[in-house]
């Protein structure tokens, strides 16, 4: 039987160097931390942030970048945002307090999410945060809070079933109620990663700014959210991937996968959006923003965490069937693409890389659930791993790490280890 096709992940030089020269450190951490753990690279995060800011400078667009905190809750990202004077996007009172506690000014925080609690709204107003209002009843609650800074969230016309934002009729009613409020613009929540829909939505939000200005409301910002793809895999490898159930443990089928290869990703995707001409228009998005004197507000999450971390599990056991079944010392709750009913396809890297023959295997977690699979896909390791070896899942910082971790079976949450450019390391903070 032919072995499953390979899907090796792209690796940054810091990650490659740590895997090659720091395998001893990885083993020491696995022994000392007594379980799976995450490695974080704040320098990569800072470089990604800077690349977005550079695109704004290059295009002459006035803009602000707010890290979408939901993508990963580590403290080091927020500390980096504070150091660089960059904002943060939060959706709960807890996230807001955490951002404030790590030095981000309230005026640089955007509060998103549907149906916000009264506690969150009061705290956000007191700290001068910008609040994205998602519904008319939320607008009524905000109107009772003196000094509120708001944006109105628009439901994308081509996503009429989205539960986020307001329809055109609702927005007209909202504008009529915004007299005493400080309306700073309009925003949206888009699914998918395509460039043209973001360009079209930016143009629509600009038209809403024009309508507000016609009413004497100085709306001067448009927020297009995030959705800038991450390029995990080489184009050829992704092109050859078919999702054939015969290549998955127990013939598991999935309805879809994240686009693990994207020819335009990260800050390059922002550049492409700004260079795109909205449907039916004659000028690109950057020109429209400059001409209107409107600020572009961005809330990337995963894109800022590209190559900013990986996850380490220790092998606990190996079974031999028609293919192997490796069990590691954690659960799939720490590899959160499963949360989306999907699979994290970039394959793990064995440390050490045992010599052949090649070993085809899936990877399961240490819980008592059949569904607890870190990797349903039958991957190919260079040799049969042994208990105590490590499996390193690359580039997991964006959503995969901690979106739905839980202390199932009483297992502690994996700690996060911050590794700096000089090779020094520290714990991020106690897991919560």
Steps between C-alpha positions, in 0.01 A plus 500: 500500500632845408583728789290810562615820325716739701393844625815645662456845648700806410737586785662828597870507570453548879272197515732297279801594714324405823391165358848428372727644765261521790357151506670460836315805630170366367559169680599678821183711487287191435656332803482806726147605403371141517267525205433671169595866464499784251805693378448867412715736290408863580757629251308331217178659626667843506633450146153409374351808666766719345434356156133608520601848614754520217228432241293787638802730480591388148149564369452829681193367678427620851425189702512322831577135574332327795610149589194271527565359847268202449760342270734424792480614861873512586615808688812552288296607198321771698829618651642529147195700388550737794871539419427580134203727573267264314139431595312189607156365406309345793155348545457454876557691822769248591688557174468876544639492854786279385592740219487798734700311762781436251534863405274559200320832527123490489492742208687236296255220577206403279216308667322263263273199539120474496268595787767630736438486873421816693818452702707493181327807357544705818867409532564570132343846519689592816830403336427685174483185286340493156185284513368317194121506537344187356125559545237765568432383855873520573501853360223592745707368791812686385302822459455509876876510559653847479800540269463174306708469184327268253507343157196337342548148370357435153366162388672411169239499221637174360480333843137574592482209744792627708405549862732803519422861419196698389306510175458816293162570659641452849798723422270781387316475832833492683621816327186679609584413863869592489461874563638504857756224433850524358462293184849443360414277206380164377638147514424148382567134573582299189548127473747358249838629382439637152631843402215633285222468761713704742556768239128509423414519870748783557326698227159431655622617842636816341157569350351465849751756623380735226138448607590573860693813403199620303314494832772705667665201670880500461545127434863456403588131533426170328584163655541199275599262782748222433487199273852534358607148420808316627709302252586178684590265214681499168274551199584164341431303818165672548406450136559126529297465819159348433354427844450137395338318798725200435788715624326569832465281808174301495410654162415831668343757267510877534280755328780749452837628611667831560680612179842394625668642193419853394693676221416834664527496878563721802603857428515418129126430516445846650706649217284311251178631659626858486603457136167344398228699327154444654242353266354769277763753609785679325749557784672257732422474869813688609407799281142496626618506861751779436252713308234460770743571783382182673702281736521128427460283811639145485451213748724214385554204730639186340701702246695672779585161651643343185819312600463639853486167679468124501361229728696212651356163607685200639436152362349270763438190293501351150267233360560304181195430285474530120657836587622634832303671775717735702358626830640820651486650848227755429169532318366644176353784708847653471492484119185694442427464130284213624275771648403591144414138417818478296861386515832680550675369189863619529670188626691473827877476512653213700782581741721308461436395140547122528656321206276289274320308385234769451221475755143591402286598797215708636534686832256466788460676832523349848127519579240223497318635193521349151462851361808630683729502198767763451564375147241283325703512180750219464831681501840354414784526752858415399506215753298339777492737801562382855335599828668816622558637150342832413253598229517870416195648328625804305349846470217444747489841669206625292185343653636145522668541837238598751161574348336213689754352736354351816634298797321184379587192709658742747787565259652847551479753221822508297724788608642748251877546473622831355822463300684819408728564204810453719383153603398597852164376621240551772147389579238734358277486809309232689241345265140602564 
